[in-house]
Amino acid sequence: MESKRQQKFAGVIQEDLAAILQREGSSYLPNTMVTITKVRVTPDLAIARVFLSFFSNNNNQLALQTIKQHASEIRYKLGARIKDQVRVIPQLEFFIDDTNEYVDRMDKIFDKISKEDRQKEEEE
């Protein structure tokens, strides 16, 4: 369970990273919209795990690699925005948020189960 301090800090990072990626994200990934779905911060506030979702993009792994290549530049820009609020600018770790894919997969499974149930009822 995250502390209030971690949650507040994660919110600040999410808001500022979203602004950075909105303004500068097109230079990293043209024609792709990047959304920060979640930020988790370690208890010592030294590492921020950033979960990203990509829209209008066919290859999420390639997009993630591109963001990771620019991580130091993104961290620098984040530092410029939050330097007065924190002692240490956290290291950024980027991950793909696959929640939407998981939900789609679960929906398909539930649809399949309900179709099988209906077929059994019709046979009886």
N, C-alpha and C positions, 0 to 999 in steps of 0.2 A: 504494500500500500504506500502510495506516494504521500509525502508530507505536504502541507499547505504551501510551504516555501518552494518545494519542487514543482508543484502544480502552477504556482504563480510565475515562477521563472520559465517554465515550459511555455506558458501562455505568451509571455513577452517574446521569447525566441520565435515562437510560431508566427506571431503577428509581424515581427520585423523581417523574418525570412520570407514570409509571403510577400511583403512589400518589395523586397530585393528581387525575388524571382519574378514578380509581376513586371517590374521595370526592366530588369536585365536578363530575364529568362529567355527572351527571344534571341539574344545573341548566343546563348549556349545551345538552345534547342529551337530552331525556327519552326513555326507552324505547329507548335506543341504547347498546350496549356498544362502547367505544372501546379498541382494543388498539394498543400501540406495538410495531410489528414490528421496527423498526431505527432506530438513531440514528447518524448520521455527523457527525463534528466536523472542522472545518477545522484545518490544522496550527497556527494561532495560537490555537485554542480560542475564537475569537470568535463563530463561527456554528455552530449545531447544526441539522442537517437531520433532522427527525423524520418518519418514515414511519408512517402510521396506517392501521388497518384498522377498518372499521365493520361491526358486526353488528346485525341487526334494524333495518336502515335501507334505505329504498328509493332515496334520493337521496344518493349519496356526495359529489357536488359541493357540495350545499347544506350537508351536515354539515361538510365541510372549510372552507367559507366561514364557518360559525358558529365553528369552532375558531379560524380566523385572526382573526376579529373580537375574540376574547377572548385573543389571543396576549400582549398586554402584561400582562394580569391573571395569566395562567398563568406568564409569565416572572417576575413579581413573587413569586408563591408559590414558584416554583422557587428564586429567589434567597434567600428566607427559609430554605429547607431546606439549601442548599449553600453559604451565604455564608462559612462557616468553612473550606471546602475549596478555594475558588478565589479568584483575584484579581478576575476580571471574569465577570459572569453573561453567558453567551452569548445572542446574538439567536436566536430560534427561528423556523425556517422549517418549515412543515408541508406534507406531501405525502401523497397517497393511495398506499398500497402496493397495487399491482394484481397482485401475484404470483399470488394465487389465481385471478384471472380469466385470467391468462396460462396457468397450469397447466390450467385447464378447457378453454381454447381448444386447447391442444396435445393434450390427451387426445382431444378430438373429432376433430382432424385425424388422429391415429394410429389411432383407431377406424375412421375412414373409409378410410384406407389399408389396414388389415388386412381390412376387408370387401371392398374391391376385389380384393385378392390372393386371398381365398377364392373369390370369384366367378370369377376367371380360372382357378383350379385346378379348379373344378367343371366349367367349360366344356371343359377339355382332356381 
